[in-house]
Amino acid sequence: MIEIQALTKYYGDRKAVGPLSFSIAKGEIVGLLGLNGAGKTTTLRILACDLLPSSGSVRVDGLDVVDNPDDVRARVGYLPDHPPLYDEMTVAEYLIFAAKIRGLTGAEARKRVDEVTISTALRSVRDDVISTLSHGFRQRVGIAQAIVHKPQLLVLDEPISGLDPVQIVEMRELVRNLRDEHTTLISSHFLSEISQTCDRLLVLRDGEIVASGTEEELSTRLLEGGSIIVTVRGDGAHAKRLLSTIKDVRSVEIVGGAPHASITTLRVDAPRDIREDACRTLVLADIGILELTRSERELESIFLTLAQPDGRPENGARA
């Protein structure tokens, strides 16, 4: 769906992106991860035909963004970091307008707006004036305008920026539900969130890709496993003993609740990913698992290790 080869973009003498090469298959949800200024937004704007590349080749659905910009735009839905909304319009009016400027007729536009207000959960506010909407609903309207013309590629620049925890979960589900109709590229600097939404991550530093893979692959490669956090219902002391028997486990520590409380949280350190082994061990012992996640500290360490210019975390953070 996307083929980028040796892409570079310069603003005067300053290099913003490149050399950058990657490909994305149809139907994938891929995250573009990096610190502010890493080149994420520039890359997305080139894909959306909002900027011209300085050199290299960028193809969307086989079409070159320089040679066929209008055809590429027809295949791309773009949500900038600040959604392009008209505050004085109602949601429905704005989406019909967005549909028409992308070539849909009046009847087609109204039918498609009905469809996207359902898929983006906007029906309850479709007659509300955009200026009265919460930030979360404005982001949804931004996504709705990006998909109103049924693009093959959906490009989302920091879609969870400024959202509260509930809105982040809702946005994550929304993006996942769009995967059947759209290939999706999302930029973010939140590893913990983007890793839960995307099939694959591309880590950008100084305009170049320094790593790619799933969150699990990146953490295994960089942190040699790291830590997991397990919350269980049952005898916490017994759960600790059981987890300690798993091959390669270095330590198990109770970090929440008392050893014999009904709900206990444990941190497990190992040189490999032991999540599957931990689940199997606890379930076979009839200990209920309420939550099992990779430690946020480990996720932050992965991000800092990859994103810092010198390849090392700041302030001595563990890597």
VEXDREN-2710 file (C-alpha; in Angstrom, 1 decimal):
% VEXDREN-2710
k/r/px/py/pz
1/MET/0.0/0.0/0.0
2/ILE/2.9/2.4/0.9
3/GLU/6.3/2.2/-0.6
4/ILE/8.9/4.7/0.4
5/GLN/12.5/4.6/-0.9
6/ALA/15.3/6.9/0.2
7/LEU/12.9/9.8/1.1
8/THR/14.5/13.0/2.2
9/LYS/13.0/16.4/3.0
10/TYR/15.0/19.6/3.6
11/TYR/13.8/22.9/4.9
12/GLY/16.6/25.1/3.5
13/ASP/19.8/23.5/4.7
14/ARG/18.1/21.7/7.6
15/LYS/17.3/18.1/7.1
16/ALA/13.9/17.1/8.5
17/VAL/13.6/13.6/7.2
18/GLY/15.8/11.0/5.6
19/PRO/17.1/9.0/4.2
20/LEU/13.9/7.1/5.0
21/SER/12.7/3.8/3.5
22/PHE/9.8/1.5/4.6
23/SER/6.7/-0.2/3.3
24/ILE/3.3/-0.9/4.7
25/ALA/1.0/-3.7/3.5
26/LYS/-2.7/-3.3/2.8
27/GLY/-4.8/-3.5/6.0
28/GLU/-1.9/-2.9/8.5
29/ILE/-2.1/-0.5/11.4
30/VAL/1.5/0.9/11.7
31/GLY/2.7/3.3/14.3
32/LEU/5.3/6.0/13.6
33/LEU/7.0/6.6/16.9
34/GLY/9.4/9.4/17.9
35/LEU/10.1/12.4/20.0
36/ASN/8.9/15.8/18.9
37/GLY/11.0/17.0/16.0
38/ALA/11.9/13.5/14.9
39/GLY/10.3/14.0/11.5
40/LYS/6.9/12.2/12.0
41/THR/4.6/15.1/10.9
42/THR/6.8/15.9/7.9
43/THR/6.6/12.3/6.7
44/LEU/2.8/12.2/7.1
45/ARG/2.4/15.5/5.3
46/ILE/4.4/14.1/2.3
47/LEU/2.2/11.0/2.2
48/ALA/-0.9/13.2/2.3
49/CYS/0.5/15.3/-0.6
50/ASP/0.7/18.4/1.6
51/LEU/4.5/18.7/1.1
52/LEU/6.8/17.7/-1.7
53/PRO/9.8/15.5/-0.9
54/SER/13.3/16.9/-1.6
55/SER/14.3/13.5/-3.1
56/GLY/13.4/9.9/-3.1
57/SER/10.3/7.9/-4.1
58/VAL/7.0/7.8/-2.3
59/ARG/4.2/5.7/-3.6
60/VAL/0.7/5.1/-2.4
61/ASP/-1.3/2.3/-4.0
62/GLY/1.3/2.3/-6.7
63/LEU/1.0/6.0/-7.5
64/ASP/3.9/8.5/-7.0
65/VAL/3.0/11.5/-4.8
66/VAL/4.9/13.9/-7.1
67/ASP/3.6/12.6/-10.4
68/ASN/0.0/11.9/-9.4
69/PRO/-0.8/14.1/-6.4
70/ASP/-4.5/14.4/-7.1
71/ASP/-4.9/10.6/-7.5
72/VAL/-3.0/10.0/-4.3
73/ARG/-5.1/12.6/-2.4
74/ALA/-8.2/10.7/-3.4
75/ARG/-6.8/7.6/-1.8
76/VAL/-5.7/9.2/1.4
77/GLY/-7.6/10.4/4.5
78/TYR/-5.5/12.8/6.6
79/LEU/-6.1/13.9/10.2
80/PRO/-3.5/16.6/11.1
81/ASP/-2.5/17.2/14.7
82/HIS/-5.0/20.1/14.7
83/PRO/-8.2/18.8/13.0
84/PRO/-9.3/21.2/10.1
85/LEU/-12.7/22.0/11.5
86/TYR/-15.1/24.9/10.9
87/ASP/-16.5/25.8/14.3
88/GLU/-19.6/27.6/13.1
89/MET/-20.9/24.5/11.3
90/THR/-22.8/21.6/12.7
91/VAL/-21.1/18.2/12.6
92/ALA/-23.4/17.0/9.8
93/GLU/-23.0/20.2/7.8
94/TYR/-19.2/20.0/8.0
95/LEU/-19.0/16.4/7.0
96/ILE/-21.3/16.9/4.0
97/PHE/-19.1/19.8/3.0
98/ALA/-16.0/17.6/3.4
99/ALA/-17.6/14.8/1.3
100/LYS/-18.6/17.2/-1.5
101/ILE/-15.1/18.8/-1.8
102/ARG/-13.8/15.2/-2.2
103/GLY/-16.1/14.6/-5.2
104/LEU/-19.2/13.0/-3.7
105/THR/-22.6/14.2/-5.0
106/GLY/-25.3/15.5/-2.7
107/ALA/-27.1/12.2/-2.2
108/GLU/-23.9/10.3/-2.0
109/ALA/-22.5/12.7/0.5
110/ARG/-25.5/12.5/2.8
111/LYS/-25.5/8.7/2.7
112/ARG/-21.8/8.5/3.4
113/VAL/-22.1/11.0/6.3
114/ASP/-24.8/8.8/7.8
115/GLU/-22.4/5.9/7.6
116/VAL/-19.4/7.7/9.1
117/THR/-21.3/9.3/12.0
118/ILE/-22.3/5.7/13.0
119/SER/-18.8/4.3/12.6
120/THR/-17.2/7.1/14.6
121/ALA/-19.9/7.3/17.2
122/LEU/-21.0/10.8/16.3
123/ARG/-24.8/10.3/15.8
124/SER/-25.6/11.8/19.2
125/VAL/-23.9/15.1/18.2
126/ARG/-24.4/15.3/14.5
127/ASP/-26.6/18.4/14.8
128/ASP/-24.4/20.1/17.4
129/VAL/-22.3/23.1/16.4
130/ILE/-18.6/22.0/16.3
131/SER/-17.5/24.9/18.6
132/THR/-19.6/23.3/21.4
133/LEU/-18.0/19.9/21.2
134/SER/-15.5/18.4/23.7
135/HIS/-11.9/17.8/22.5
136/GLY/-12.7/14.0/22.2
137/PHE/-15.6/14.6/19.9
138/ARG/-13.6/17.1/17.8
139/GLN/-11.0/14.4/17.3
140/ARG/-13.8/12.0/16.2
141/VAL/-15.1/14.6/13.7
142/GLY/-11.5/15.0/12.4
143/ILE/-11.4/11.2/11.8
144/ALA/-14.8/11.3/10.2
145/GLN/-13.8/13.9/7.7
146/ALA/-10.7/11.8/6.9
147/ILE/-12.7/8.7/6.1
148/VAL/-15.7/10.3/4.5
149/HIS/-14.5/9.5/1.0
150/LYS/-13.6/5.9/1.8
151/PRO/-9.8/6.3/1.4
152/GLN/-7.5/3.3/1.1
153/LEU/-4.9/4.9/3.4
154/LEU/-5.7/6.7/6.7
155/VAL/-3.0/9.0/8.1
156/LEU/-3.5/10.1/11.7
157/ASP/-1.1/12.6/13.3
158/GLU/-1.2/12.3/17.1
159/PRO/-4.9/11.3/17.3
160/ILE/-4.8/10.8/21.1
161/SER/-3.1/14.1/21.9
162/GLY/-5.0/15.9/24.7
163/LEU/-7.5/13.1/25.3
164/ASP/-8.3/11.9/28.8
165/PRO/-7.9/8.2/29.7
166/VAL/-11.5/7.2/28.8
167/GLN/-11.3/9.1/25.4
168/ILE/-7.9/7.4/24.7
169/VAL/-9.5/3.9/25.1
170/GLU/-12.4/5.0/22.9
171/MET/-10.1/6.3/20.2
172/ARG/-8.0/3.1/20.3
173/GLU/-11.2/1.1/19.7
174/LEU/-12.3/3.4/16.9
175/VAL/-9.0/3.1/15.1
176/ARG/-9.0/-0.7/15.4
177/ASN/-12.6/-0.9/14.1
178/LEU/-11.5/1.0/10.9
179/ARG/-8.9/-1.6/9.9
180/ASP/-11.2/-3.6/7.7
181/GLU/-11.6/-0.7/5.3
182/HIS/-8.4/1.3/5.7
183/THR/-4.6/0.8/5.9
184/THR/-3.6/3.1/8.8
185/LEU/-0.5/5.0/9.7
186/ILE/-0.5/6.7/13.1
187/SER/2.2/9.0/14.5
188/SER/2.7/9.4/18.3
189/HIS/5.3/9.8/21.0
190/PHE/3.3/7.6/23.5
191/LEU/4.8/4.1/23.2
192/SER/2.4/2.6/25.8
193/GLU/-0.6/3.7/23.8
194/ILE/0.6/3.2/20.3
195/SER/1.8/-0.3/21.0
196/GLN/-1.7/-1.3/22.0
197/THR/-3.2/0.0/18.8
198/CYS/-0.7/-0.9/16.1
199/ASP/0.4/-4.2/14.4
200/ARG/3.9/-2.8/14.0
201/LEU/6.1/0.1/15.1
202/LEU/8.5/2.2/13.2
203/VAL/10.8/4.3/15.5
204/LEU/12.0/7.5/14.0
205/ARG/15.0/9.5/15.3
206/ASP/16.5/12.5/13.5
207/GLY/14.4/11.7/10.4
208/GLU/15.6/8.1/10.1
209/ILE/14.1/4.8/11.1
210/VAL/16.3/3.3/13.9
211/ALA/14.1/0.3/14.7
212/SER/11.0/-1.5/13.6
213/GLY/8.9/-4.4/14.9
214/THR/6.2/-5.1/17.5
215/GLU/6.5/-3.8/21.0
216/GLU/7.4/-7.4/22.1
217/GLU/10.1/-7.7/19.5
218/LEU/11.6/-4.3/20.4
219/SER/11.6/-5.0/24.1
220/THR/13.1/-8.4/23.7
221/ARG/15.8/-7.0/21.5
222/LEU/16.6/-4.0/23.6
223/LEU/15.7/-4.9/27.2
224/GLU/16.3/-8.7/27.1
225/GLY/12.8/-9.3/28.4
226/GLY/12.4/-6.7/31.1
227/SER/9.5/-6.8/33.6
228/ILE/5.9/-7.6/33.8
229/ILE/3.2/-6.5/36.3
230/VAL/0.7/-9.2/37.3
231/THR/-2.4/-8.6/39.4
232/VAL/-4.0/-11.8/40.8
233/ARG/-7.0/-12.8/42.9
234/GLY/-6.0/-15.3/45.5
235/ASP/-3.0/-16.1/47.7
236/GLY/-0.4/-13.5/46.7
237/ALA/2.4/-15.4/48.5
238/HIS/1.5/-18.6/46.7
239/ALA/1.5/-16.7/43.4
240/LYS/4.9/-15.3/44.2
241/ARG/6.3/-18.8/44.8
242/LEU/4.8/-20.2/41.6
243/LEU/6.1/-17.3/39.5
244/SER/9.5/-17.8/41.0
245/THR/9.6/-21.3/39.6
246/ILE/9.4/-20.2/36.0
247/LYS/12.5/-20.7/34.0
248/ASP/14.8/-17.7/33.8
249/VAL/12.8/-15.6/36.3
250/ARG/15.3/-13.4/38.2
251/SER/13.0/-12.0/40.8
252/VAL/9.4/-11.7/41.9
253/GLU/8.3/-8.8/44.2
254/ILE/4.9/-8.0/45.6
255/VAL/4.3/-4.3/44.8
256/GLY/0.6/-4.0/45.7
257/GLY/-1.5/-5.5/48.4
258/ALA/-0.5/-7.7/51.3
259/PRO/0.9/-11.2/50.7
260/HIS/-2.3/-12.9/51.9
261/ALA/-4.8/-10.3/50.6
262/SER/-7.5/-11.3/48.1
263/ILE/-5.9/-9.1/45.4
264/THR/-2.2/-8.8/45.0
265/THR/0.1/-7.1/42.4
266/LEU/3.5/-8.6/41.6
267/ARG/6.4/-7.4/39.5
268/VAL/8.3/-10.2/37.7
269/ASP/11.8/-9.6/36.2
270/ALA/13.2/-12.0/33.6
271/PRO/15.7/-11.9/30.7
272/ARG/13.0/-12.9/28.3
273/ASP/9.3/-12.4/27.7
274/ILE/7.6/-14.7/30.2
275/ARG/4.0/-13.5/29.9
276/GLU/2.8/-16.7/28.4
277/ASP/4.5/-18.8/30.9
278/ALA/3.2/-16.7/33.8
279/CYS/-0.4/-17.0/32.6
280/ARG/-0.1/-20.7/32.2
281/THR/1.5/-21.2/35.6
282/LEU/-1.1/-19.2/37.4
283/VAL/-4.1/-20.5/35.6
284/LEU/-3.1/-24.1/36.2
285/ALA/-2.8/-23.3/39.9
286/ASP/-6.4/-21.9/39.8
287/ILE/-5.2/-18.4/40.6
288/GLY/-7.2/-15.7/38.9
289/ILE/-5.4/-13.2/36.7
290/LEU/-7.0/-9.8/36.8
291/GLU/-4.3/-8.0/34.8
292/LEU/-1.0/-8.7/33.1
293/THR/1.0/-6.0/31.4
294/ARG/4.5/-5.1/30.5
295/SER/5.9/-2.6/33.1
296/GLU/5.4/1.1/32.1
297/ARG/8.9/1.6/33.2
298/GLU/10.1/-0.9/30.7
299/LEU/8.1/0.7/27.9
300/GLU/9.6/4.1/28.7
301/SER/13.0/2.6/28.7
302/ILE/12.5/1.2/25.2
303/PHE/11.3/4.5/24.0
304/LEU/14.2/6.5/25.5
305/THR/16.8/4.0/24.4
306/LEU/15.6/4.3/20.8
307/ALA/14.6/7.9/20.6
308/GLN/17.5/9.8/22.3
309/PRO/20.1/11.2/19.8
310/ASP/22.9/9.3/21.5
311/GLY/20.8/6.1/21.7
312/ARG/20.9/6.1/25.6
313/PRO/18.1/7.0/28.0
314/GLU/18.3/10.4/29.8
315/ASN/19.0/10.7/33.5
316/GLY/20.4/7.3/33.8
317/ALA/17.1/5.6/33.2
318/ARG/17.4/1.8/33.0
319/ALA/17.9/0.3/29.6
END
